[in-house]
Amino acid sequence: MEVKGVDLAQIYSENVTAKILQVAHRGLKQQAPLPTYPESVPQSGPNAGKYEHREADFWTCGFFPGSIYALLERAVKFPRALSVPEHVRTQVADQLLRVGRHWSVAINEMSSRTDTHDMGFIVQPALQKDWELTGNKESFQGVANAAYALASRYDERVKAIRSWDVAINDRYSITDMETNFLVIIDSMCNLDLLYFVGYQLNDQSLIDIATTHADTVMSTILRPDYSSYHLVNFDPRTGQAQAKMTNQGWKDESTWSRGQAWSIMGFAQTYTWTKDVRYLETAINCAQYFISRLKEGKIKWHHPLVPKWDFDAPQENVEDPLRDVSAGVIAANGLFIIHQALQSLPAARSAMLLDPTENFLEMALLIVHGTLDMSLDRDFASFEDISPKLANGVGANEEIRLKESRFDAILRNATANNNEHAHKRYWDHGLVYADYFLLEFGNKLLRAGLV
């Protein structure tokens, strides 16, 4: 399948559905709620090719169930974009819903957590999509619970939502919540949860908290050139920033590429809810910074549109720097939201905001195309051929059978955390949210009628 002449067929291939199901079926062997969730796939070592799991309450838990629901959305709303063999086509939606619900039990049970700001990442990919596709009121209640849990972390003195309670690595140990208030750039992408529930339940307080938080991030975490810090520590007694640093990037003053991607998507999402052009302008400026840093690699290394893990980090191999494909696909999602926002504005207003040489849709497509070309795992999964006795179709209770890939993730070459002081430092692997945002980008194109 091509979009504007860019080949993105692999986003909709049999391989992606089979890979998600091969991992999802393993979860069916355990009773729900599941105790752990997939996070990263190492490319070497004793566990090479298989998902390494994190505890169920880790912030990434929502993305694998979200990938299941991204495919369910295709099966229900865009069946022509779900490339599966005919003998399983009538059964795939039921299978996806079955495994999606199984993988979502733990997500629903933790929907009232107040110990983390990542509630949007945790509940929206699966529970919100379950409610939108099936009308499951229990799932909507989980999303609503999560919004109010997130709002409970707002502090009027700081005018922000506390991201982390503590920050501990080999360099610093910030644990006193009375004198420290930690906010990270990632937080911009959990505001969508507050807006969604705020408008669903007509609760202006949730909307106001989200918008106030966005203003605080804009004024304190973004630099004058619209690059971003990762982490700002406020003094909750005064509301003033007392330190600006990193936790996952290279250095405090460097620009961690995934953090910059979060800023693009988060401010773009905030604009879609508020229609306040300040947030669109900010998203555009963050995007232009991201794109300008990508262009630095144009003649220096292959696939320059696949971002370095940190735009300023030194590279051991200057011709093949360490990348983070998750940063690229997250940024592509944000760029697409900007594109849609600009399309909805009057031409004169759009022209005022946009550099005439910048085409955010084209850049998003090229980033994803470059990511697929460089980092798509080529050991494809598929569906097994039907046996003769089932020549008229798979029975309703017959398990879909797969030819599994030896590598669980769709994409390689993500970098979760390469900060030199991190307790868990890992890089160049498959990553659950890289795959999720790749599938979500594909769905954005479908919703817009571009595929």
Secondary structure by P-SEA (a helix, b strand, c coil): cccccccccccccaaaaaaaaaaaaaaaaccccccccccbbbcccccccbbbbccccccccaaaaaaaaaaaaaaccccccccccccccccaaaaaaaaaaaaaaaaaaaccccccccccccccccaaaaaaccccaaaaaaaaaaaaaaaaaccccccccccccccccccccccccccbbbbcccccccaaaaaaaaaacccaaaaaaaaaaaaaaaacccccccccccbbbbccccccccccccccccccccccaaaaaaaaaaaaaaaaacccaaaaaaaaaaaaaaaaaaacccccccccccccccccccccccccccccaaaaaaaaaaaaaaaaaaaaccaaaaaaaccccccaaaaaaaaaaaaaacccccbbbbbcccccccccccccccccccccccccccccccccccccccccccccbbbaaaaaaaaaaaaaaaaaccc
